[in-house]
Amino acid sequence: MTEETENLVLEILRGMRNDMTKLTEAVDDLKSRMTNVESTLGSIQASIRHLQVQIASQTARLDRVEQRLDRIERRLELVEA
């Protein structure tokens, strides 16, 4: 190879190295951002599970109140049995 060809190859390789460095930095940034997204989704899912438990608890309490009210109405003969 001539010196001109060798210089051209070296120039191309340097350009490729720079491109690879930029690509590596971009991938690292995407990994970091994806980790943040996953953490946020995990927090949201935990909040939803917590809300579901609270709703189930409130529903159970309402069911008990309804049973008690039905029993009171029957004792007072406010409704037909």
Chimera marker file (.cmm) of the C-alpha trace (Angstrom):
<marker_set name="trace">
<marker id="1" x="0.000" y="0.000" z="0.000" r="1" g="1" b="0" radius="0.5"/>
<marker id="2" x="1.141" y="3.479" z="-0.693" r="1" g="1" b="0" radius="0.5"/>
<marker id="3" x="1.517" y="6.072" z="2.025" r="1" g="1" b="0" radius="0.5"/>
<marker id="4" x="-1.515" y="7.937" z="0.684" r="1" g="1" b="0" radius="0.5"/>
<marker id="5" x="-3.644" y="4.790" z="0.893" r="1" g="1" b="0" radius="0.5"/>
<marker id="6" x="-2.400" y="4.065" z="4.421" r="1" g="1" b="0" radius="0.5"/>
<marker id="7" x="-3.258" y="7.623" z="5.497" r="1" g="1" b="0" radius="0.5"/>
<marker id="8" x="-6.714" y="7.271" z="3.974" r="1" g="1" b="0" radius="0.5"/>
<marker id="9" x="-7.292" y="3.979" z="5.817" r="1" g="1" b="0" radius="0.5"/>
<marker id="10" x="-6.103" y="5.542" z="9.096" r="1" g="1" b="0" radius="0.5"/>
<marker id="11" x="-8.410" y="8.504" z="8.547" r="1" g="1" b="0" radius="0.5"/>
<marker id="12" x="-11.361" y="6.202" z="7.923" r="1" g="1" b="0" radius="0.5"/>
<marker id="13" x="-10.519" y="4.140" z="11.023" r="1" g="1" b="0" radius="0.5"/>
<marker id="14" x="-10.295" y="7.295" z="13.157" r="1" g="1" b="0" radius="0.5"/>
<marker id="15" x="-13.686" y="8.410" z="11.862" r="1" g="1" b="0" radius="0.5"/>
<marker id="16" x="-15.131" y="5.016" z="12.694" r="1" g="1" b="0" radius="0.5"/>
<marker id="17" x="-13.641" y="5.194" z="16.198" r="1" g="1" b="0" radius="0.5"/>
<marker id="18" x="-15.247" y="8.612" z="16.733" r="1" g="1" b="0" radius="0.5"/>
<marker id="19" x="-18.582" y="7.300" z="15.478" r="1" g="1" b="0" radius="0.5"/>
<marker id="20" x="-18.330" y="4.280" z="17.791" r="1" g="1" b="0" radius="0.5"/>
<marker id="21" x="-17.560" y="6.550" z="20.750" r="1" g="1" b="0" radius="0.5"/>
<marker id="22" x="-20.642" y="8.653" z="20.001" r="1" g="1" b="0" radius="0.5"/>
<marker id="23" x="-22.745" y="5.515" z="19.587" r="1" g="1" b="0" radius="0.5"/>
<marker id="24" x="-21.487" y="4.090" z="22.884" r="1" g="1" b="0" radius="0.5"/>
<marker id="25" x="-22.339" y="7.344" z="24.668" r="1" g="1" b="0" radius="0.5"/>
<marker id="26" x="-25.819" y="7.333" z="23.134" r="1" g="1" b="0" radius="0.5"/>
<marker id="27" x="-26.426" y="3.718" z="24.205" r="1" g="1" b="0" radius="0.5"/>
<marker id="28" x="-25.224" y="4.504" z="27.743" r="1" g="1" b="0" radius="0.5"/>
<marker id="29" x="-27.627" y="7.454" z="27.872" r="1" g="1" b="0" radius="0.5"/>
<marker id="30" x="-30.506" y="5.272" z="26.643" r="1" g="1" b="0" radius="0.5"/>
<marker id="31" x="-29.704" y="2.630" z="29.262" r="1" g="1" b="0" radius="0.5"/>
<marker id="32" x="-29.821" y="5.255" z="31.983" r="1" g="1" b="0" radius="0.5"/>
<marker id="33" x="-33.092" y="6.686" z="30.722" r="1" g="1" b="0" radius="0.5"/>
<marker id="34" x="-34.612" y="3.198" z="30.419" r="1" g="1" b="0" radius="0.5"/>
<marker id="35" x="-33.652" y="2.455" z="34.026" r="1" g="1" b="0" radius="0.5"/>
<marker id="36" x="-35.481" y="5.623" z="35.084" r="1" g="1" b="0" radius="0.5"/>
<marker id="37" x="-38.561" y="4.602" z="33.100" r="1" g="1" b="0" radius="0.5"/>
<marker id="38" x="-38.538" y="1.130" z="34.671" r="1" g="1" b="0" radius="0.5"/>
<marker id="39" x="-38.194" y="2.608" z="38.153" r="1" g="1" b="0" radius="0.5"/>
<marker id="40" x="-41.084" y="4.985" z="37.534" r="1" g="1" b="0" radius="0.5"/>
<marker id="41" x="-43.274" y="2.168" z="36.190" r="1" g="1" b="0" radius="0.5"/>
<marker id="42" x="-42.426" y="0.049" z="39.225" r="1" g="1" b="0" radius="0.5"/>
<marker id="43" x="-43.488" y="2.892" z="41.509" r="1" g="1" b="0" radius="0.5"/>
<marker id="44" x="-46.717" y="3.370" z="39.581" r="1" g="1" b="0" radius="0.5"/>
<marker id="45" x="-47.480" y="-0.346" z="39.748" r="1" g="1" b="0" radius="0.5"/>
<marker id="46" x="-46.835" y="-0.384" z="43.492" r="1" g="1" b="0" radius="0.5"/>
<marker id="47" x="-49.173" y="2.599" z="43.912" r="1" g="1" b="0" radius="0.5"/>
<marker id="48" x="-51.864" y="0.868" z="41.867" r="1" g="1" b="0" radius="0.5"/>
<marker id="49" x="-51.548" y="-2.310" z="43.943" r="1" g="1" b="0" radius="0.5"/>
<marker id="50" x="-51.822" y="-0.223" z="47.102" r="1" g="1" b="0" radius="0.5"/>
<marker id="51" x="-54.952" y="1.491" z="45.760" r="1" g="1" b="0" radius="0.5"/>
<marker id="52" x="-56.469" y="-1.855" z="44.791" r="1" g="1" b="0" radius="0.5"/>
<marker id="53" x="-55.950" y="-3.124" z="48.339" r="1" g="1" b="0" radius="0.5"/>
<marker id="54" x="-57.511" y="0.032" z="49.751" r="1" g="1" b="0" radius="0.5"/>
<marker id="55" x="-60.512" y="-0.237" z="47.416" r="1" g="1" b="0" radius="0.5"/>
<marker id="56" x="-61.006" y="-3.894" z="48.350" r="1" g="1" b="0" radius="0.5"/>
<marker id="57" x="-60.858" y="-2.955" z="52.029" r="1" g="1" b="0" radius="0.5"/>
<marker id="58" x="-63.411" y="-0.177" z="51.570" r="1" g="1" b="0" radius="0.5"/>
<marker id="59" x="-65.689" y="-2.506" z="49.610" r="1" g="1" b="0" radius="0.5"/>
<marker id="60" x="-65.541" y="-5.072" z="52.401" r="1" g="1" b="0" radius="0.5"/>
<marker id="61" x="-66.422" y="-2.390" z="54.949" r="1" g="1" b="0" radius="0.5"/>
<marker id="62" x="-69.365" y="-1.221" z="52.846" r="1" g="1" b="0" radius="0.5"/>
<marker id="63" x="-70.584" y="-4.800" z="52.533" r="1" g="1" b="0" radius="0.5"/>
<marker id="64" x="-70.534" y="-5.166" z="56.329" r="1" g="1" b="0" radius="0.5"/>
<marker id="65" x="-72.405" y="-1.878" z="56.781" r="1" g="1" b="0" radius="0.5"/>
<marker id="66" x="-74.981" y="-3.004" z="54.242" r="1" g="1" b="0" radius="0.5"/>
<marker id="67" x="-75.480" y="-6.302" z="56.092" r="1" g="1" b="0" radius="0.5"/>
<marker id="68" x="-75.927" y="-4.482" z="59.388" r="1" g="1" b="0" radius="0.5"/>
<marker id="69" x="-78.393" y="-2.033" z="57.837" r="1" g="1" b="0" radius="0.5"/>
<marker id="70" x="-80.394" y="-4.897" z="56.322" r="1" g="1" b="0" radius="0.5"/>
<marker id="71" x="-80.538" y="-6.603" z="59.710" r="1" g="1" b="0" radius="0.5"/>
<marker id="72" x="-81.677" y="-3.391" z="61.414" r="1" g="1" b="0" radius="0.5"/>
<marker id="73" x="-84.388" y="-2.836" z="58.816" r="1" g="1" b="0" radius="0.5"/>
<marker id="74" x="-85.664" y="-6.392" z="59.264" r="1" g="1" b="0" radius="0.5"/>
<marker id="75" x="-85.720" y="-6.049" z="63.082" r="1" g="1" b="0" radius="0.5"/>
<marker id="76" x="-87.639" y="-2.798" z="62.853" r="1" g="1" b="0" radius="0.5"/>
<marker id="77" x="-89.886" y="-4.391" z="60.260" r="1" g="1" b="0" radius="0.5"/>
<marker id="78" x="-89.170" y="-1.606" z="57.786" r="1" g="1" b="0" radius="0.5"/>
<marker id="79" x="-88.875" y="-4.112" z="54.940" r="1" g="1" b="0" radius="0.5"/>
<marker id="80" x="-90.566" y="-7.407" z="54.196" r="1" g="1" b="0" radius="0.5"/>
<marker id="81" x="-88.401" y="-10.386" z="55.061" r="1" g="1" b="0" radius="0.5"/>
<link id1="1" id2="2" r="1" g="1" b="0" radius="0.2"/>
<link id1="2" id2="3" r="1" g="1" b="0" radius="0.2"/>
<link id1="3" id2="4" r="1" g="1" b="0" radius="0.2"/>
<link id1="4" id2="5" r="1" g="1" b="0" radius="0.2"/>
<link id1="5" id2="6" r="1" g="1" b="0" radius="0.2"/>
<link id1="6" id2="7" r="1" g="1" b="0" radius="0.2"/>
<link id1="7" id2="8" r="1" g="1" b="0" radius="0.2"/>
<link id1="8" id2="9" r="1" g="1" b="0" radius="0.2"/>
<link id1="9" id2="10" r="1" g="1" b="0" radius="0.2"/>
<link id1="10" id2="11" r="1" g="1" b="0" radius="0.2"/>
<link id1="11" id2="12" r="1" g="1" b="0" radius="0.2"/>
<link id1="12" id2="13" r="1" g="1" b="0" radius="0.2"/>
<link id1="13" id2="14" r="1" g="1" b="0" radius="0.2"/>
<link id1="14" id2="15" r="1" g="1" b="0" radius="0.2"/>
<link id1="15" id2="16" r="1" g="1" b="0" radius="0.2"/>
<link id1="16" id2="17" r="1" g="1" b="0" radius="0.2"/>
<link id1="17" id2="18" r="1" g="1" b="0" radius="0.2"/>
<link id1="18" id2="19" r="1" g="1" b="0" radius="0.2"/>
<link id1="19" id2="20" r="1" g="1" b="0" radius="0.2"/>
<link id1="20" id2="21" r="1" g="1" b="0" radius="0.2"/>
<link id1="21" id2="22" r="1" g="1" b="0" radius="0.2"/>
<link id1="22" id2="23" r="1" g="1" b="0" radius="0.2"/>
<link id1="23" id2="24" r="1" g="1" b="0" radius="0.2"/>
<link id1="24" id2="25" r="1" g="1" b="0" radius="0.2"/>
<link id1="25" id2="26" r="1" g="1" b="0" radius="0.2"/>
<link id1="26" id2="27" r="1" g="1" b="0" radius="0.2"/>
<link id1="27" id2="28" r="1" g="1" b="0" radius="0.2"/>
<link id1="28" id2="29" r="1" g="1" b="0" radius="0.2"/>
<link id1="29" id2="30" r="1" g="1" b="0" radius="0.2"/>
<link id1="30" id2="31" r="1" g="1" b="0" radius="0.2"/>
<link id1="31" id2="32" r="1" g="1" b="0" radius="0.2"/>
<link id1="32" id2="33" r="1" g="1" b="0" radius="0.2"/>
<link id1="33" id2="34" r="1" g="1" b="0" radius="0.2"/>
<link id1="34" id2="35" r="1" g="1" b="0" radius="0.2"/>
<link id1="35" id2="36" r="1" g="1" b="0" radius="0.2"/>
<link id1="36" id2="37" r="1" g="1" b="0" radius="0.2"/>
<link id1="37" id2="38" r="1" g="1" b="0" radius="0.2"/>
<link id1="38" id2="39" r="1" g="1" b="0" radius="0.2"/>
<link id1="39" id2="40" r="1" g="1" b="0" radius="0.2"/>
<link id1="40" id2="41" r="1" g="1" b="0" radius="0.2"/>
<link id1="41" id2="42" r="1" g="1" b="0" radius="0.2"/>
<link id1="42" id2="43" r="1" g="1" b="0" radius="0.2"/>
<link id1="43" id2="44" r="1" g="1" b="0" radius="0.2"/>
<link id1="44" id2="45" r="1" g="1" b="0" radius="0.2"/>
<link id1="45" id2="46" r="1" g="1" b="0" radius="0.2"/>
<link id1="46" id2="47" r="1" g="1" b="0" radius="0.2"/>
<link id1="47" id2="48" r="1" g="1" b="0" radius="0.2"/>
<link id1="48" id2="49" r="1" g="1" b="0" radius="0.2"/>
<link id1="49" id2="50" r="1" g="1" b="0" radius="0.2"/>
<link id1="50" id2="51" r="1" g="1" b="0" radius="0.2"/>
<link id1="51" id2="52" r="1" g="1" b="0" radius="0.2"/>
<link id1="52" id2="53" r="1" g="1" b="0" radius="0.2"/>
<link id1="53" id2="54" r="1" g="1" b="0" radius="0.2"/>
<link id1="54" id2="55" r="1" g="1" b="0" radius="0.2"/>
<link id1="55" id2="56" r="1" g="1" b="0" radius="0.2"/>
<link id1="56" id2="57" r="1" g="1" b="0" radius="0.2"/>
<link id1="57" id2="58" r="1" g="1" b="0" radius="0.2"/>
<link id1="58" id2="59" r="1" g="1" b="0" radius="0.2"/>
<link id1="59" id2="60" r="1" g="1" b="0" radius="0.2"/>
<link id1="60" id2="61" r="1" g="1" b="0" radius="0.2"/>
<link id1="61" id2="62" r="1" g="1" b="0" radius="0.2"/>
<link id1="62" id2="63" r="1" g="1" b="0" radius="0.2"/>
<link id1="63" id2="64" r="1" g="1" b="0" radius="0.2"/>
<link id1="64" id2="65" r="1" g="1" b="0" radius="0.2"/>
<link id1="65" id2="66" r="1" g="1" b="0" radius="0.2"/>
<link id1="66" id2="67" r="1" g="1" b="0" radius="0.2"/>
<link id1="67" id2="68" r="1" g="1" b="0" radius="0.2"/>
<link id1="68" id2="69" r="1" g="1" b="0" radius="0.2"/>
<link id1="69" id2="70" r="1" g="1" b="0" radius="0.2"/>
<link id1="70" id2="71" r="1" g="1" b="0" radius="0.2"/>
<link id1="71" id2="72" r="1" g="1" b="0" radius="0.2"/>
<link id1="72" id2="73" r="1" g="1" b="0" radius="0.2"/>
<link id1="73" id2="74" r="1" g="1" b="0" radius="0.2"/>
<link id1="74" id2="75" r="1" g="1" b="0" radius="0.2"/>
<link id1="75" id2="76" r="1" g="1" b="0" radius="0.2"/>
<link id1="76" id2="77" r="1" g="1" b="0" radius="0.2"/>
<link id1="77" id2="78" r="1" g="1" b="0" radius="0.2"/>
<link id1="78" id2="79" r="1" g="1" b="0" radius="0.2"/>
<link id1="79" id2="80" r="1" g="1" b="0" radius="0.2"/>
<link id1="80" id2="81" r="1" g="1" b="0" radius="0.2"/>
</marker_set>
